[in-house]
Amino acid sequence: MLDTGASLNVLPYHVGLALGAVWEEQTLSIALAGNLAPVEARGLAVVGQISNFPPVRLAFAWAKSNDPPIILGQLNFFMEFDVCFYRSQLAFEVCPKFRDN
């Protein structure tokens, strides 16, 4: 889920496990807010690829709960991708950020 109001990317517990992450090896504690505030979370960095875009490193608050969906928020999804929302069409478009090399 794309969430422009979310400060962080959030990953549910079972997805982290499916990616091969080990809870006990993640040592950075992250405080979640809102309805996820009581849920313990730890920092997890993964390399992700969307469509045919170049792979990017994404940082997640890995929640020790299966309740939250995958949330893509300001840190760092919206720092790596440009997203245009077309409200009247109920659509959006994702593009890799412009890299001036």
Gaussian input, Z-matrix of N, CA and C with variables (Angstrom, degrees):
# hf/3-21g

backbone

0 1
 N
 C     1     B1
 C     2     B2     1     A1
 N     3     B3     2     A2     1     D1
 C     4     B4     3     A3     2     D2
 C     5     B5     4     A4     3     D3
 N     6     B6     5     A5     4     D4
 C     7     B7     6     A6     5     D5
 C     8     B8     7     A7     6     D6
 N     9     B9     8     A8     7     D7
 C    10    B10     9     A9     8     D8
 C    11    B11    10    A10     9     D9
 N    12    B12    11    A11    10    D10
 C    13    B13    12    A12    11    D11
 C    14    B14    13    A13    12    D12
 N    15    B15    14    A14    13    D13
 C    16    B16    15    A15    14    D14
 C    17    B17    16    A16    15    D15
 N    18    B18    17    A17    16    D16
 C    19    B19    18    A18    17    D17
 C    20    B20    19    A19    18    D18
 N    21    B21    20    A20    19    D19
 C    22    B22    21    A21    20    D20
 C    23    B23    22    A22    21    D21
 N    24    B24    23    A23    22    D22
 C    25    B25    24    A24    23    D23
 C    26    B26    25    A25    24    D24
 N    27    B27    26    A26    25    D25
 C    28    B28    27    A27    26    D26
 C    29    B29    28    A28    27    D27
 N    30    B30    29    A29    28    D28
 C    31    B31    30    A30    29    D29
 C    32    B32    31    A31    30    D30
 N    33    B33    32    A32    31    D31
 C    34    B34    33    A33    32    D32
 C    35    B35    34    A34    33    D33
 N    36    B36    35    A35    34    D34
 C    37    B37    36    A36    35    D35
 C    38    B38    37    A37    36    D36
 N    39    B39    38    A38    37    D37
 C    40    B40    39    A39    38    D38
 C    41    B41    40    A40    39    D39
 N    42    B42    41    A41    40    D40
 C    43    B43    42    A42    41    D41
 C    44    B44    43    A43    42    D42
 N    45    B45    44    A44    43    D43
 C    46    B46    45    A45    44    D44
 C    47    B47    46    A46    45    D45
 N    48    B48    47    A47    46    D46
 C    49    B49    48    A48    47    D47
 C    50    B50    49    A49    48    D48
 N    51    B51    50    A50    49    D49
 C    52    B52    51    A51    50    D50
 C    53    B53    52    A52    51    D51
 N    54    B54    53    A53    52    D52
 C    55    B55    54    A54    53    D53
 C    56    B56    55    A55    54    D54
 N    57    B57    56    A56    55    D55
 C    58    B58    57    A57    56    D56
 C    59    B59    58    A58    57    D57
 N    60    B60    59    A59    58    D58
 C    61    B61    60    A60    59    D59
 C    62    B62    61    A61    60    D60
 N    63    B63    62    A62    61    D61
 C    64    B64    63    A63    62    D62
 C    65    B65    64    A64    63    D63
 N    66    B66    65    A65    64    D64
 C    67    B67    66    A66    65    D65
 C    68    B68    67    A67    66    D66
 N    69    B69    68    A68    67    D67
 C    70    B70    69    A69    68    D68
 C    71    B71    70    A70    69    D69
 N    72    B72    71    A71    70    D70
 C    73    B73    72    A72    71    D71
 C    74    B74    73    A73    72    D72
 N    75    B75    74    A74    73    D73
 C    76    B76    75    A75    74    D74
 C    77    B77    76    A76    75    D75
 N    78    B78    77    A77    76    D76
 C    79    B79    78    A78    77    D77
 C    80    B80    79    A79    78    D78
 N    81    B81    80    A80    79    D79
 C    82    B82    81    A81    80    D80
 C    83    B83    82    A82    81    D81
 N    84    B84    83    A83    82    D82
 C    85    B85    84    A84    83    D83
 C    86    B86    85    A85    84    D84
 N    87    B87    86    A86    85    D85
 C    88    B88    87    A87    86    D86
 C    89    B89    88    A88    87    D87
 N    90    B90    89    A89    88    D88
 C    91    B91    90    A90    89    D89
 C    92    B92    91    A91    90    D90
 N    93    B93    92    A92    91    D91
 C    94    B94    93    A93    92    D92
 C    95    B95    94    A94    93    D93
 N    96    B96    95    A95    94    D94
 C    97    B97    96    A96    95    D95
 C    98    B98    97    A97    96    D96
 N    99    B99    98    A98    97    D97
 C   100   B100    99    A99    98    D98
 C   101   B101   100   A100    99    D99
 N   102   B102   101   A101   100   D100
 C   103   B103   102   A102   101   D101
 C   104   B104   103   A103   102   D102
 N   105   B105   104   A104   103   D103
 C   106   B106   105   A105   104   D104
 C   107   B107   106   A106   105   D105
 N   108   B108   107   A107   106   D106
 C   109   B109   108   A108   107   D107
 C   110   B110   109   A109   108   D108
 N   111   B111   110   A110   109   D109
 C   112   B112   111   A111   110   D110
 C   113   B113   112   A112   111   D111
 N   114   B114   113   A113   112   D112
 C   115   B115   114   A114   113   D113
 C   116   B116   115   A115   114   D114
 N   117   B117   116   A116   115   D115
 C   118   B118   117   A117   116   D116
 C   119   B119   118   A118   117   D117
 N   120   B120   119   A119   118   D118
 C   121   B121   120   A120   119   D119
 C   122   B122   121   A121   120   D120
 N   123   B123   122   A122   121   D121
 C   124   B124   123   A123   122   D122
 C   125   B125   124   A124   123   D123
 N   126   B126   125   A125   124   D124
 C   127   B127   126   A126   125   D125
 C   128   B128   127   A127   126   D126
 N   129   B129   128   A128   127   D127
 C   130   B130   129   A129   128   D128
 C   131   B131   130   A130   129   D129
 N   132   B132   131   A131   130   D130
 C   133   B133   132   A132   131   D131
 C   134   B134   133   A133   132   D132
 N   135   B135   134   A134   133   D133
 C   136   B136   135   A135   134   D134
 C   137   B137   136   A136   135   D135
 N   138   B138   137   A137   136   D136
 C   139   B139   138   A138   137   D137
 C   140   B140   139   A139   138   D138
 N   141   B141   140   A140   139   D139
 C   142   B142   141   A141   140   D140
 C   143   B143   142   A142   141   D141
 N   144   B144   143   A143   142   D142
 C   145   B145   144   A144   143   D143
 C   146   B146   145   A145   144   D144
 N   147   B147   146   A146   145   D145
 C   148   B148   147   A147   146   D146
 C   149   B149   148   A148   147   D147
 N   150   B150   149   A149   148   D148
 C   151   B151   150   A150   149   D149
 C   152   B152   151   A151   150   D150
 N   153   B153   152   A152   151   D151
 C   154   B154   153   A153   152   D152
 C   155   B155   154   A154   153   D153
 N   156   B156   155   A155   154   D154
 C   157   B157   156   A156   155   D155
 C   158   B158   157   A157   156   D156
 N   159   B159   158   A158   157   D157
 C   160   B160   159   A159   158   D158
 C   161   B161   160   A160   159   D159
 N   162   B162   161   A161   160   D160
 C   163   B163   162   A162   161   D161
 C   164   B164   163   A163   162   D162
 N   165   B165   164   A164   163   D163
 C   166   B166   165   A165   164   D164
 C   167   B167   166   A166   165   D165
 N   168   B168   167   A167   166   D166
 C   169   B169   168   A168   167   D167
 C   170   B170   169   A169   168   D168
 N   171   B171   170   A170   169   D169
 C   172   B172   171   A171   170   D170
 C   173   B173   172   A172   171   D171
 N   174   B174   173   A173   172   D172
 C   175   B175   174   A174   173   D173
 C   176   B176   175   A175   174   D174
 N   177   B177   176   A176   175   D175
 C   178   B178   177   A177   176   D176
 C   179   B179   178   A178   177   D177
 N   180   B180   179   A179   178   D178
 C   181   B181   180   A180   179   D179
 C   182   B182   181   A181   180   D180
 N   183   B183   182   A182   181   D181
 C   184   B184   183   A183   182   D182
 C   185   B185   184   A184   183   D183
 N   186   B186   185   A185   184   D184
 C   187   B187   186   A186   185   D185
 C   188   B188   187   A187   186   D186
 N   189   B189   188   A188   187   D187
 C   190   B190   189   A189   188   D188
 C   191   B191   190   A190   189   D189
 N   192   B192   191   A191   190   D190
 C   193   B193   192   A192   191   D191
 C   194   B194   193   A193   192   D192
 N   195   B195   194   A194   193   D193
 C   196   B196   195   A195   194   D194
 C   197   B197   196   A196   195   D195
 N   198   B198   197   A197   196   D196
 C   199   B199   198   A198   197   D197
 C   200   B200   199   A199   198   D198
 N   201   B201   200   A200   199   D199
 C   202   B202   201   A201   200   D200
 C   203   B203   202   A202   201   D201
 N   204   B204   203   A203   202   D202
 C   205   B205   204   A204   203   D203
 C   206   B206   205   A205   204   D204
 N   207   B207   206   A206   205   D205
 C   208   B208   207   A207   206   D206
 C   209   B209   208   A208   207   D207
 N   210   B210   209   A209   208   D208
 C   211   B211   210   A210   209   D209
 C   212   B212   211   A211   210   D210
 N   213   B213   212   A212   211   D211
 C   214   B214   213   A213   212   D212
 C   215   B215   214   A214   213   D213
 N   216   B216   215   A215   214   D214
 C   217   B217   216   A216   215   D215
 C   218   B218   217   A217   216   D216
 N   219   B219   218   A218   217   D217
 C   220   B220   219   A219   218   D218
 C   221   B221   220   A220   219   D219
 N   222   B222   221   A221   220   D220
 C   223   B223   222   A222   221   D221
 C   224   B224   223   A223   222   D222
 N   225   B225   224   A224   223   D223
 C   226   B226   225   A225   224   D224
 C   227   B227   226   A226   225   D225
 N   228   B228   227   A227   226   D226
 C   229   B229   228   A228   227   D227
 C   230   B230   229   A229   228   D228
 N   231   B231   230   A230   229   D229
 C   232   B232   231   A231   230   D230
 C   233   B233   232   A232   231   D231
 N   234   B234   233   A233   232   D232
 C   235   B235   234   A234   233   D233
 C   236   B236   235   A235   234   D234
 N   237   B237   236   A236   235   D235
 C   238   B238   237   A237   236   D236
 C   239   B239   238   A238   237   D237
 N   240   B240   239   A239   238   D238
 C   241   B241   240   A240   239   D239
 C   242   B242   241   A241   240   D240
 N   243   B243   242   A242   241   D241
 C   244   B244   243   A243   242   D242
 C   245   B245   244   A244   243   D243
 N   246   B246   245   A245   244   D244
 C   247   B247   246   A246   245   D245
 C   248   B248   247   A247   246   D246
 N   249   B249   248   A248   247   D247
 C   250   B250   249   A249   248   D248
 C   251   B251   250   A250   249   D249
 N   252   B252   251   A251   250   D250
 C   253   B253   252   A252   251   D251
 C   254   B254   253   A253   252   D252
 N   255   B255   254   A254   253   D253
 C   256   B256   255   A255   254   D254
 C   257   B257   256   A256   255   D255
 N   258   B258   257   A257   256   D256
 C   259   B259   258   A258   257   D257
 C   260   B260   259   A259   258   D258
 N   261   B261   260   A260   259   D259
 C   262   B262   261   A261   260   D260
 C   263   B263   262   A262   261   D261
 N   264   B264   263   A263   262   D262
 C   265   B265   264   A264   263   D263
 C   266   B266   265   A265   264   D264
 N   267   B267   266   A266   265   D265
 C   268   B268   267   A267   266   D266
 C   269   B269   268   A268   267   D267
 N   270   B270   269   A269   268   D268
 C   271   B271   270   A270   269   D269
 C   272   B272   271   A271   270   D270
 N   273   B273   272   A272   271   D271
 C   274   B274   273   A273   272   D272
 C   275   B275   274   A274   273   D273
 N   276   B276   275   A275   274   D274
 C   277   B277   276   A276   275   D275
 C   278   B278   277   A277   276   D276
 N   279   B279   278   A278   277   D277
 C   280   B280   279   A279   278   D278
 C   281   B281   280   A280   279   D279
 N   282   B282   281   A281   280   D280
 C   283   B283   282   A282   281   D281
 C   284   B284   283   A283   282   D282
 N   285   B285   284   A284   283   D283
 C   286   B286   285   A285   284   D284
 C   287   B287   286   A286   285   D285
 N   288   B288   287   A287   286   D286
 C   289   B289   288   A288   287   D287
 C   290   B290   289   A289   288   D288
 N   291   B291   290   A290   289   D289
 C   292   B292   291   A291   290   D290
 C   293   B293   292   A292   291   D291
 N   294   B294   293   A293   292   D292
 C   295   B295   294   A294   293   D293
 C   296   B296   295   A295   294   D294
 N   297   B297   296   A296   295   D295
 C   298   B298   297   A297   296   D296
 C   299   B299   298   A298   297   D297
 N   300   B300   299   A299   298   D298
 C   301   B301   300   A300   299   D299
 C   302   B302   301   A301   300   D300

   B1=1.4316
   B2=1.5262
   B3=1.3233
   B4=1.4597
   B5=1.5186
   B6=1.3264
   B7=1.4634
   B8=1.5209
   B9=1.3305
   B10=1.4629
   B11=1.5175
   B12=1.3240
   B13=1.4598
   B14=1.5145
   B15=1.3176
   B16=1.4682
   B17=1.5243
   B18=1.3184
   B19=1.4663
   B20=1.5178
   B21=1.3258
   B22=1.4617
   B23=1.5221
   B24=1.3137
   B25=1.4621
   B26=1.5241
   B27=1.3133
   B28=1.4659
   B29=1.5250
   B30=1.3237
   B31=1.4614
   B32=1.5227
   B33=1.3490
   B34=1.4612
   B35=1.5318
   B36=1.3113
   B37=1.4626
   B38=1.5291
   B39=1.3306
   B40=1.4670
   B41=1.5299
   B42=1.3213
   B43=1.4693
   B44=1.5270
   B45=1.3309
   B46=1.4634
   B47=1.5166
   B48=1.3323
   B49=1.4691
   B50=1.5264
   B51=1.3411
   B52=1.4653
   B53=1.5334
   B54=1.3317
   B55=1.4654
   B56=1.5266
   B57=1.3394
   B58=1.4591
   B59=1.5141
   B60=1.3277
   B61=1.4648
   B62=1.5270
   B63=1.3206
   B64=1.4649
   B65=1.5274
   B66=1.3289
   B67=1.4657
   B68=1.5286
   B69=1.3133
   B70=1.4613
   B71=1.5322
   B72=1.3132
   B73=1.4646
   B74=1.5282
   B75=1.3171
   B76=1.4688
   B77=1.5289
   B78=1.3187
   B79=1.4681
   B80=1.5241
   B81=1.3284
   B82=1.4602
   B83=1.5225
   B84=1.3357
   B85=1.4629
   B86=1.5239
   B87=1.3164
   B88=1.4636
   B89=1.5252
   B90=1.3328
   B91=1.4671
   B92=1.5249
   B93=1.3159
   B94=1.4595
   B95=1.5237
   B96=1.3192
   B97=1.4619
   B98=1.5274
   B99=1.3077
   B100=1.4567
   B101=1.5130
   B102=1.3306
   B103=1.4675
   B104=1.5236
   B105=1.3377
   B106=1.4681
   B107=1.5289
   B108=1.3335
   B109=1.4735
   B110=1.5263
   B111=1.3385
   B112=1.4687
   B113=1.5351
   B114=1.3239
   B115=1.4620
   B116=1.5303
   B117=1.3306
   B118=1.4551
   B119=1.5238
   B120=1.3189
   B121=1.4689
   B122=1.5209
   B123=1.3184
   B124=1.4640
   B125=1.5197
   B126=1.3181
   B127=1.4573
   B128=1.5139
   B129=1.3127
   B130=1.4600
   B131=1.5284
   B132=1.3185
   B133=1.4667
   B134=1.5222
   B135=1.3158
   B136=1.4645
   B137=1.5278
   B138=1.3097
   B139=1.4598
   B140=1.5179
   B141=1.3234
   B142=1.4521
   B143=1.5149
   B144=1.3177
   B145=1.4591
   B146=1.5154
   B147=1.3140
   B148=1.4514
   B149=1.5171
   B150=1.3202
   B151=1.4621
   B152=1.5250
   B153=1.3081
   B154=1.4660
   B155=1.5275
   B156=1.3387
   B157=1.4597
   B158=1.5196
   B159=1.3251
   B160=1.4676
   B161=1.5332
   B162=1.3285
   B163=1.4673
   B164=1.5297
   B165=1.3307
   B166=1.4678
   B167=1.5248
   B168=1.3137
   B169=1.4629
   B170=1.5288
   B171=1.3164
   B172=1.4602
   B173=1.5225
   B174=1.3193
   B175=1.4612
   B176=1.5246
   B177=1.3322
   B178=1.4634
   B179=1.5184
   B180=1.3173
   B181=1.4563
   B182=1.5270
   B183=1.3281
   B184=1.4627
   B185=1.5224
   B186=1.3247
   B187=1.4621
   B188=1.5201
   B189=1.3212
   B190=1.4700
   B191=1.5275
   B192=1.3061
   B193=1.4605
   B194=1.5206
   B195=1.3129
   B196=1.4613
   B197=1.5221
   B198=1.3374
   B199=1.4611
   B200=1.5273
   B201=1.3370
   B202=1.4728
   B203=1.5252
   B204=1.3381
   B205=1.4663
   B206=1.5269
   B207=1.3115
   B208=1.4635
   B209=1.5241
   B210=1.3259
   B211=1.4629
   B212=1.5246
   B213=1.3058
   B214=1.4625
   B215=1.5217
   B216=1.3377
   B217=1.4613
   B218=1.5192
   B219=1.3479
   B220=1.4642
   B221=1.5231
   B222=1.3383
   B223=1.4707
   B224=1.5075
   B225=1.1748
   B226=1.4353
   B227=1.5311
   B228=1.3331
   B229=1.4674
   B230=1.5232
   B231=1.3391
   B232=1.4605
   B233=1.5267
   B234=1.3295
   B235=1.4667
   B236=1.5312
   B237=1.3175
   B238=1.4668
   B239=1.5258
   B240=1.3223
   B241=1.4619
   B242=1.5210
   B243=1.3231
   B244=1.4579
   B245=1.5221
   B246=1.3184
   B247=1.4598
   B248=1.5202
   B249=1.3238
   B250=1.4604
   B251=1.5230
   B252=1.3292
   B253=1.4587
   B254=1.5224
   B255=1.3261
   B256=1.4534
   B257=1.5271
   B258=1.3111
   B259=1.4683
   B260=1.5290
   B261=1.3309
   B262=1.4670
   B263=1.5235
   B264=1.3352
   B265=1.4586
   B266=1.5270
   B267=1.3420
   B268=1.4698
   B269=1.5293
   B270=1.3297
   B271=1.4624
   B272=1.5223
   B273=1.3268
   B274=1.4585
   B275=1.5184
   B276=1.3249
   B277=1.4582
   B278=1.5253
   B279=1.3302
   B280=1.4614
   B281=1.5218
   B282=1.3315
   B283=1.4676
   B284=1.5228
   B285=1.3307
   B286=1.4653
   B287=1.5215
   B288=1.3393
   B289=1.4652
   B290=1.5211
   B291=1.3150
   B292=1.4600
   B293=1.5182
   B294=1.3080
   B295=1.4710
   B296=1.5204
   B297=1.3166
   B298=1.4615
   B299=1.5199
   B300=1.3286
   B301=1.4753
   B302=1.4982
   A1=108.34
   A2=117.45
   A3=122.07
   A4=107.96
   A5=116.93
   A6=120.77
   A7=109.07
   A8=116.10
   A9=119.91
   A10=112.18
   A11=118.05
   A12=121.48
   A13=113.73
   A14=117.46
   A15=120.88
   A16=109.46
   A17=115.87
   A18=120.01
   A19=111.46
   A20=116.75
   A21=122.11
   A22=111.86
   A23=115.39
   A24=121.34
   A25=106.65
   A26=117.70
   A27=121.78
   A28=108.58
   A29=115.06
   A30=122.26
   A31=108.74
   A32=118.82
   A33=119.61
   A34=111.15
   A35=115.55
   A36=122.40
   A37=112.49
   A38=117.64
   A39=120.15
   A40=112.40
   A41=117.66
   A42=119.88
   A43=109.98
   A44=117.03
   A45=120.35
   A46=111.51
   A47=116.14
   A48=120.03
   A49=110.98
   A50=116.43
   A51=120.57
   A52=111.57
   A53=116.54
   A54=121.00
   A55=112.16
   A56=116.09
   A57=120.14
   A58=114.68
   A59=117.86
   A60=120.90
   A61=110.34
   A62=115.72
   A63=122.73
   A64=107.27
   A65=116.17
   A66=121.91
   A67=112.22
   A68=116.91
   A69=121.45
   A70=112.79
   A71=118.25
   A72=121.47
   A73=112.65
   A74=116.83
   A75=120.96
   A76=107.51
   A77=117.44
   A78=120.68
   A79=114.19
   A80=118.50
   A81=121.22
   A82=109.92
   A83=117.00
   A84=122.24
   A85=109.31
   A86=116.59
   A87=121.53
   A88=108.49
   A89=116.04
   A90=121.25
   A91=108.70
   A92=115.65
   A93=121.02
   A94=108.87
   A95=116.93
   A96=121.46
   A97=110.23
   A98=115.49
   A99=121.52
   A100=112.32
   A101=116.82
   A102=119.87
   A103=112.46
   A104=118.11
   A105=121.08
   A106=112.17
   A107=118.06
   A108=121.66
   A109=113.85
   A110=120.26
   A111=118.62
   A112=114.42
   A113=117.45
   A114=121.29
   A115=110.28
   A116=116.80
   A117=121.37
   A118=108.83
   A119=116.38
   A120=120.80
   A121=109.71
   A122=114.96
   A123=121.74
   A124=109.10
   A125=115.17
   A126=120.57
   A127=111.81
   A128=116.01
   A129=121.96
   A130=108.23
   A131=116.86
   A132=121.53
   A133=108.73
   A134=115.72
   A135=121.39
   A136=108.80
   A137=116.03
   A138=120.45
   A139=106.40
   A140=115.88
   A141=120.34
   A142=111.49
   A143=115.10
   A144=120.38
   A145=108.32
   A146=115.23
   A147=122.01
   A148=107.67
   A149=115.61
   A150=122.21
   A151=109.73
   A152=116.86
   A153=119.99
   A154=111.57
   A155=117.34
   A156=121.67
   A157=109.69
   A158=117.31
   A159=119.62
   A160=110.68
   A161=118.27
   A162=121.13
   A163=110.85
   A164=116.26
   A165=122.15
   A166=109.38
   A167=115.58
   A168=121.61
   A169=107.40
   A170=115.78
   A171=121.26
   A172=109.65
   A173=115.68
   A174=121.94
   A175=108.62
   A176=116.19
   A177=121.57
   A178=111.12
   A179=115.16
   A180=121.54
   A181=103.65
   A182=116.24
   A183=121.47
   A184=107.68
   A185=115.98
   A186=122.11
   A187=110.74
   A188=115.74
   A189=119.23
   A190=108.33
   A191=114.64
   A192=123.48
   A193=107.32
   A194=115.84
   A195=120.44
   A196=111.96
   A197=117.15
   A198=120.98
   A199=114.98
   A200=119.02
   A201=116.05
   A202=111.51
   A203=116.20
   A204=118.86
   A205=108.61
   A206=117.22
   A207=119.55
   A208=105.96
   A209=115.57
   A210=121.16
   A211=108.14
   A212=115.96
   A213=121.60
   A214=107.59
   A215=116.09
   A216=121.25
   A217=113.75
   A218=114.38
   A219=121.26
   A220=113.02
   A221=117.28
   A222=122.10
   A223=108.07
   A224=126.37
   A225=123.75
   A226=112.53
   A227=117.01
   A228=119.51
   A229=111.38
   A230=116.44
   A231=119.80
   A232=112.21
   A233=117.26
   A234=120.93
   A235=110.57
   A236=116.97
   A237=122.21
   A238=113.42
   A239=116.87
   A240=120.99
   A241=110.38
   A242=115.99
   A243=121.84
   A244=106.84
   A245=115.39
   A246=120.79
   A247=108.23
   A248=116.82
   A249=122.38
   A250=108.34
   A251=115.68
   A252=121.47
   A253=109.10
   A254=115.61
   A255=122.91
   A256=107.15
   A257=114.85
   A258=121.77
   A259=112.13
   A260=117.23
   A261=119.64
   A262=112.34
   A263=116.33
   A264=120.97
   A265=112.17
   A266=116.47
   A267=122.23
   A268=110.35
   A269=115.11
   A270=120.89
   A271=109.90
   A272=114.87
   A273=120.55
   A274=108.74
   A275=115.46
   A276=122.32
   A277=108.47
   A278=116.67
   A279=122.42
   A280=108.48
   A281=116.10
   A282=122.36
   A283=108.38
   A284=117.82
   A285=118.39
   A286=109.39
   A287=116.14
   A288=118.50
   A289=109.75
   A290=114.88
   A291=120.71
   A292=108.72
   A293=116.20
   A294=121.41
   A295=107.88
   A296=115.77
   A297=121.47
   A298=108.71
   A299=116.80
   A300=120.99
   A301=110.09
   D1=128.65
   D2=173.02
   D3=-81.45
   D4=128.02
   D5=-178.04
   D6=-135.70
   D7=100.60
   D8=-178.60
   D9=-66.51
   D10=-18.84
   D11=178.82
   D12=-89.51
   D13=-8.68
   D14=-179.50
   D15=-83.90
   D16=132.08
   D17=178.31
   D18=-72.96
   D19=-34.71
   D20=-172.31
   D21=-122.94
   D22=159.45
   D23=165.58
   D24=-79.19
   D25=140.44
   D26=179.57
   D27=-125.82
   D28=137.11
   D29=-179.42
   D30=-122.71
   D31=126.06
   D32=176.43
   D33=-67.41
   D34=156.63
   D35=-173.96
   D36=-56.06
   D37=-48.69
   D38=-175.39
   D39=-64.26
   D40=-29.83
   D41=178.91
   D42=-71.28
   D43=-41.11
   D44=175.88
   D45=-59.23
   D46=-43.18
   D47=177.93
   D48=-62.60
   D49=-42.02
   D50=179.90
   D51=-63.69
   D52=-27.48
   D53=177.71
   D54=-82.47
   D55=-2.65
   D56=177.61
   D57=93.52
   D58=7.14
   D59=179.65
   D60=-74.04
   D61=148.21
   D62=177.46
   D63=-115.78
   D64=118.94
   D65=-175.53
   D66=-51.79
   D67=-47.53
   D68=-175.15
   D69=-66.10
   D70=-18.64
   D71=179.86
   D72=-86.07
   D73=-11.67
   D74=179.82
   D75=-93.45
   D76=115.50
   D77=-171.17
   D78=-105.09
   D79=-11.74
   D80=-178.81
   D81=-85.66
   D82=112.53
   D83=177.95
   D84=-79.79
   D85=138.18
   D86=179.27
   D87=-127.17
   D88=130.85
   D89=177.82
   D90=-87.68
   D91=125.05
   D92=176.12
   D93=-93.03
   D94=163.52
   D95=-177.83
   D96=-122.50
   D97=175.81
   D98=177.30
   D99=64.17
   D100=-141.46
   D101=-178.03
   D102=-70.12
   D103=-10.25
   D104=176.77
   D105=-95.14
   D106=0.90
   D107=-176.88
   D108=-53.44
   D109=-39.02
   D110=-179.21
   D111=-76.16
   D112=-7.56
   D113=-174.86
   D114=-86.73
   D115=130.26
   D116=175.33
   D117=-70.55
   D118=139.28
   D119=178.84
   D120=-141.35
   D121=150.37
   D122=177.99
   D123=-132.50
   D124=151.73
   D125=-179.63
   D126=-70.66
   D127=137.83
   D128=178.37
   D129=-143.59
   D130=124.90
   D131=176.82
   D132=-104.99
   D133=133.17
   D134=178.02
   D135=-134.57
   D136=155.73
   D137=172.63
   D138=-97.03
   D139=122.75
   D140=-177.32
   D141=-121.44
   D142=154.56
   D143=177.43
   D144=-132.77
   D145=130.80
   D146=177.60
   D147=-112.55
   D148=124.57
   D149=179.76
   D150=52.76
   D151=-133.22
   D152=-179.49
   D153=-101.25
   D154=17.80
   D155=177.92
   D156=-73.54
   D157=156.95
   D158=176.38
   D159=-61.64
   D160=146.92
   D161=177.84
   D162=-61.78
   D163=145.99
   D164=177.21
   D165=-132.61
   D166=154.69
   D167=176.49
   D168=-87.01
   D169=123.87
   D170=179.49
   D171=-116.52
   D172=137.74
   D173=178.13
   D174=-102.02
   D175=133.61
   D176=-179.20
   D177=-125.64
   D178=149.95
   D179=162.71
   D180=-89.57
   D181=106.99
   D182=-177.89
   D183=-84.80
   D184=108.74
   D185=-175.90
   D186=-81.02
   D187=139.28
   D188=175.93
   D189=-87.34
   D190=54.76
   D191=179.56
   D192=-157.50
   D193=145.37
   D194=176.32
   D195=-92.13
   D196=-0.89
   D197=-176.02
   D198=-70.18
   D199=-44.63
   D200=-176.49
   D201=-71.91
   D202=148.95
   D203=171.85
   D204=-77.46
   D205=173.78
   D206=169.64
   D207=-68.77
   D208=123.19
   D209=-179.80
   D210=-114.44
   D211=126.22
   D212=176.57
   D213=-106.31
   D214=112.26
   D215=-173.10
   D216=-121.18
   D217=-162.35
   D218=-174.65
   D219=-59.53
   D220=-45.24
   D221=179.61
   D222=-102.15
   D223=107.60
   D224=0.56
   D225=-126.04
   D226=15.87
   D227=-178.40
   D228=-59.31
   D229=-49.19
   D230=-177.15
   D231=-74.16
   D232=-6.83
   D233=173.35
   D234=-89.18
   D235=-18.95
   D236=-178.19
   D237=-102.80
   D238=-20.62
   D239=-176.93
   D240=-131.62
   D241=146.47
   D242=170.66
   D243=-93.37
   D244=130.09
   D245=-178.09
   D246=-123.83
   D247=126.58
   D248=176.52
   D249=-112.57
   D250=126.32
   D251=179.11
   D252=-100.97
   D253=133.29
   D254=177.43
   D255=-114.71
   D256=82.27
   D257=-172.33
   D258=-55.53
   D259=-45.67
   D260=-176.03
   D261=-65.04
   D262=-22.10
   D263=-179.78
   D264=-102.10
   D265=-0.81
   D266=-176.65
   D267=53.11
   D268=46.56
   D269=-177.14
   D270=-140.62
   D271=165.42
   D272=173.02
   D273=-147.27
   D274=162.25
   D275=-179.41
   D276=-130.55
   D277=135.74
   D278=179.24
   D279=-115.09
   D280=130.99
   D281=176.92
   D282=-132.88
   D283=148.52
   D284=174.73
   D285=-64.73
   D286=148.02
   D287=-179.86
   D288=-63.33
   D289=152.58
   D290=178.99
   D291=-70.40
   D292=126.82
   D293=178.07
   D294=-115.47
   D295=115.51
   D296=179.54
   D297=-90.75
   D298=97.55
   D299=-178.53
   D300=-104.77

